[in-house]
Amino acid sequence: MDLNKIHPDQKYIDGLAANDSVVIEMIYKKFAPKVVQFITNNSGDKDQAQNVVHEIMILLFRQAKAGKLHLTCPFDAYFFLLCKRRWLNELKNSVHKEVTIYENVVSVNESAHKLIAQAEEFEKEQKRYGHENELEVVENRVAFEENLIRISDKYFNKKKHKVASLKPWYFAAVISIIVMFGLFFFDYKHNPSFEDYNHPESAYFTERGVSEAILKQAENNFNRKRYETAIPIFEMILKENNSDEIKYFYAVSLLQVNKYPKAEKIFKELEDGNSVYKEKAKWNMALSKLKQGKYKECKTILETISQDYEDYDDVERLREDLE
């Protein structure tokens, strides 16, 4: 088999490079369901599946625009394997140590593995060296991402699930049983969850000296919780503008994807300063400790937060939950 022969599915790659809505919609319709099934069967949910598909689509677009993606295997196998590896890496980096993997078997040939290695090397280079021609291509990237978000949201939100109707007496009986079961078998004392307090504020950037399109890209990705995509954009912006605002949202993004040391280093810098992000940095530092299960350290940090902090009610509530 000729590993260098271009596969007919190259049409999908060319369509992504051209920001062709028909091709993008076709990929979501034909290939995304398998990814969603795999992720939801392996400790994930539909929103996380949407994020993974979104990130891989952007990676493919960047590769295609850079002229570094020539498909030599079926698109289905390549796309699924990229998404699968991205999700398994996220699981590996999460706090969930034990995960049962449900394998949705896909035939993967040697060409696909070779392309995967190239994609991962391409992504590493992007993170290591930045985007040298970013200002020249950013408009195309922003246009692609806006189109992708529109199609992605349409695909993931179009299905409405029917809710079964329960008779009032049956519903009351079920609740009674649940309450009785809880009273007899459960200890209500439990440690608070990071997700109970994880409510990042939305970003609305007004920075100067940085391309408005790039700021918009960072803002959109952050607000849509696509933190893996937002992180390299923040890193690029920080090369031009090392403001506390950008540093703060960059650190929050790092925290969301479990990159604790890097996030905490930035939060510490902001905490030692005198900007409006000082108390917010302390709060997020506490959340970082909470997410890692370091409850004693979390409580110690909470005690340093000023009562003038705008969300001090959350601080008090978390302190009570840690008692």
C-alpha positions in Angstrom: 0.0 0.0 0.0 1.3 3.4 -0.9 1.3 5.4 2.3 1.9 8.7 0.4 -1.1 8.4 -2.0 -3.6 11.1 -1.3 -6.9 9.7 -0.2 -10.2 10.9 -1.9 -11.3 12.1 1.6 -8.8 15.0 1.1 -11.9 16.8 0.0 -12.8 17.3 3.7 -9.4 18.8 4.5 -9.7 21.2 1.5 -13.2 22.1 2.5 -12.0 23.0 6.0 -9.2 25.1 4.6 -11.8 27.0 2.5 -14.2 27.4 5.4 -16.8 25.6 3.4 -20.0 25.4 5.5 -21.3 22.5 3.5 -18.2 20.4 4.3 -18.1 21.5 8.0 -21.8 20.5 8.4 -21.1 17.2 6.6 -18.3 16.4 9.1 -20.6 17.1 12.0 -23.4 15.0 10.6 -21.3 12.0 9.4 -18.3 11.8 11.8 -19.2 13.7 15.1 -21.8 11.2 16.4 -19.1 8.5 16.8 -17.0 10.9 18.8 -19.9 11.9 21.0 -20.7 8.3 21.7 -17.2 7.5 22.7 -16.8 10.5 25.0 -20.2 10.1 26.7 -19.4 6.4 27.2 -16.1 7.3 28.8 -16.7 9.7 31.7 -17.6 12.6 29.5 -20.8 14.5 28.5 -22.2 16.1 25.4 -20.7 19.5 26.1 -17.2 18.0 26.6 -17.7 16.1 23.3 -18.6 19.3 21.6 -15.4 21.0 22.9 -13.2 18.1 21.7 -14.7 18.1 18.2 -14.3 21.9 18.1 -10.6 21.8 19.1 -9.8 19.1 16.6 -11.6 20.9 13.8 -9.5 24.0 14.5 -6.3 21.9 14.6 -7.2 20.4 11.2 -8.0 23.9 9.8 -4.6 25.2 11.0 -2.8 22.2 9.5 -4.6 22.6 6.2 -4.0 26.3 6.0 -0.3 25.7 6.7 -0.2 23.2 3.8 0.9 20.4 6.2 -2.0 18.0 6.0 -2.2 15.6 3.1 -4.7 12.8 3.9 -3.5 9.3 3.1 -6.2 7.4 5.0 -10.0 7.7 5.4 -11.0 10.9 7.1 -13.3 9.0 9.5 -10.4 7.0 11.0 -8.1 10.0 11.3 -10.7 12.3 12.8 -12.0 9.8 15.3 -8.5 8.8 16.5 -7.5 12.5 16.9 -10.6 13.2 19.0 -10.2 10.0 21.0 -6.6 10.7 21.9 -7.5 14.3 22.9 -10.2 13.0 25.2 -8.0 10.3 26.8 -5.3 12.9 27.4 -7.9 15.1 29.2 -9.0 12.2 31.3 -5.4 11.4 32.2 -4.8 15.0 33.3 -8.0 15.2 35.3 -8.6 14.3 38.9 -10.5 11.2 38.0 -7.9 8.5 38.4 -9.9 5.4 37.6 -11.8 5.4 34.3 -13.2 2.4 32.4 -12.6 2.9 28.7 -15.4 1.7 26.4 -13.7 1.1 23.0 -15.7 2.0 19.9 -13.6 0.0 17.5 -12.4 1.8 14.4 -10.1 0.3 11.8 -6.9 2.4 11.9 -4.2 1.8 9.4 -0.5 2.7 9.4 -1.2 5.9 7.4 -3.6 7.2 10.1 -1.0 6.6 12.8 1.6 8.5 10.8 -0.8 11.4 10.3 -1.6 11.5 14.0 2.1 11.8 14.8 2.4 14.7 12.3 -0.6 16.4 13.8 0.7 16.2 17.4 4.1 17.4 16.3 2.4 20.3 14.4 0.5 21.3 17.6 3.6 21.1 19.7 5.4 23.5 17.3 2.5 25.9 17.4 2.6 26.0 21.2 6.4 26.1 21.3 7.1 28.8 18.7 3.8 30.6 18.5 2.1 31.7 15.2 4.7 33.6 13.3 2.3 34.7 10.6 -0.7 35.1 12.9 -1.5 38.7 12.1 -1.7 37.8 8.4 -4.1 34.9 8.8 -6.0 35.8 11.9 -9.0 37.2 9.9 -9.4 33.8 8.1 -9.1 32.0 11.4 -11.6 34.2 13.2 -14.1 33.7 10.3 -13.6 30.0 10.4 -14.1 29.8 14.1 -17.2 31.9 14.0 -18.6 29.7 11.3 -17.6 26.6 13.2 -19.3 27.8 16.4 -22.5 28.5 14.5 -22.6 25.1 12.9 -21.5 23.3 16.1 -24.1 24.9 18.2 -26.8 24.1 15.6 -25.7 20.5 15.5 -25.4 19.9 19.3 -28.6 21.8 20.2 -31.0 20.8 17.5 -32.2 17.6 19.2 -34.7 18.1 22.0 -35.3 15.2 24.4 -38.8 14.2 25.3 -39.4 14.2 29.1 -41.6 11.4 30.4 -44.7 12.6 32.2 -45.1 11.3 35.8 -48.3 11.3 37.7 -48.1 13.5 40.9 -48.7 10.6 43.2 -46.0 8.6 41.6 -43.5 11.5 41.7 -44.2 12.0 45.4 -43.8 8.4 46.2 -40.4 8.3 44.4 -39.2 11.4 46.4 -40.3 9.8 49.7 -38.3 6.6 48.9 -35.2 8.6 48.0 -35.4 10.7 51.2 -35.9 7.6 53.3 -33.0 5.8 51.6 -30.8 8.9 52.1 -31.6 9.2 55.8 -30.8 5.5 56.5 -27.8 4.9 54.2 -26.0 8.2 53.6 -23.7 10.4 55.6 -24.5 13.9 54.5 -21.0 15.1 55.5 -19.0 15.4 52.3 -16.3 17.7 50.9 -17.4 20.5 48.6 -16.9 20.1 44.9 -14.9 22.4 42.6 -17.8 22.4 40.2 -20.1 23.8 42.8 -18.0 27.0 42.9 -16.6 27.0 39.4 -18.4 29.9 37.7 -15.8 31.9 35.7 -16.9 35.4 34.8 -17.2 36.2 31.1 -14.3 38.0 29.4 -14.9 41.4 27.6 -11.5 42.7 26.5 -10.8 46.3 25.9 -7.0 46.1 25.7 -4.9 48.4 23.4 -1.9 47.5 21.3 -3.2 44.1 20.3 -5.2 43.1 17.2 -8.9 43.4 17.9 -9.6 40.2 16.0 -7.2 38.2 18.1 -8.7 39.6 21.3 -12.1 38.6 20.0 -10.9 35.1 19.3 -9.6 34.7 22.8 -12.7 36.2 24.3 -15.0 33.9 22.3 -13.1 30.8 23.1 -12.9 31.6 26.8 -16.6 32.5 27.1 -17.6 29.3 25.3 -15.4 27.3 27.7 -13.0 26.2 25.0 -10.0 26.7 27.2 -7.5 24.5 25.4 -8.1 26.7 22.3 -8.0 29.9 24.2 -4.7 29.2 26.0 -2.3 29.5 23.0 -4.1 32.7 21.9 -3.6 34.2 25.4 0.0 33.3 25.2 0.4 35.1 21.9 -1.4 38.2 23.2 0.8 38.2 26.3 3.9 38.6 24.1 2.5 42.0 23.0 0.6 43.0 26.1 1.4 41.6 29.5 -1.6 43.2 31.2 -3.1 41.9 34.4 -6.4 41.4 32.7 -5.0 39.0 30.1 -2.8 37.2 32.7 -5.9 36.7 34.9 -8.1 35.1 32.2 -5.1 33.1 30.9 -4.5 31.7 34.4 -8.2 30.8 34.8 -8.0 28.9 31.5 -5.0 27.0 32.8 -6.9 26.1 35.9 -9.8 24.8 33.9 -7.6 22.3 32.1 -5.8 21.2 35.3 -2.5 23.0 34.6 -2.2 23.9 38.3 1.5 25.0 38.7 1.4 27.4 35.8 -2.0 28.8 36.8 -1.0 29.2 40.5 2.2 31.0 39.5 0.2 33.6 37.7 -2.4 33.9 40.4 0.4 34.4 43.0 1.9 37.2 40.8 -1.5 38.9 40.7 -2.1 38.4 44.4 1.2 40.1 45.1 0.3 43.1 43.0 -2.3 45.8 43.5 -4.6 45.5 40.5 -8.3 44.8 40.6 -7.5 41.1 40.1 -5.8 40.8 43.5 -8.7 39.3 45.4 -10.0 37.4 42.4 -6.6 35.7 42.1 -6.8 34.6 45.7 -10.2 33.1 45.1 -9.0 31.2 42.1 -6.0 30.0 44.0 -8.3 28.6 46.6 -10.4 27.0 43.8 -7.2 25.4 42.5 -6.5 23.8 45.8 -10.1 22.7 46.1 -10.0 21.1 42.7 -6.9 19.2 43.7 -8.5 18.0 47.0 -6.1 20.1 49.1 -8.8 21.3 51.5 -6.6 22.5 54.3 -4.6 24.8 51.9 -7.9 25.9 50.3 -9.3 27.0 53.7 -6.1 28.8 54.6 -6.2 30.9 51.4 -9.9 31.7 51.9 -9.1 33.3 55.2 -6.9 35.8 53.5 -9.5 37.1 51.1 -10.8 40.6 51.9 -14.5 41.0 52.8 -14.6 43.7 50.1 -14.2 41.0 47.5 -17.3 41.2 45.3 -18.2 37.5 45.6 -17.4 37.2 49.3 -20.6 35.3 49.9 -19.1 32.4 47.9 -16.0 32.7 50.1 -18.1 32.3 53.3 -20.1 29.5 51.8 -17.1 27.5 50.8 -15.5 28.1 54.2 -18.6 26.7 55.9 -18.6 23.7 53.5 -15.0 23.0 54.5 -15.8 22.9 58.2 
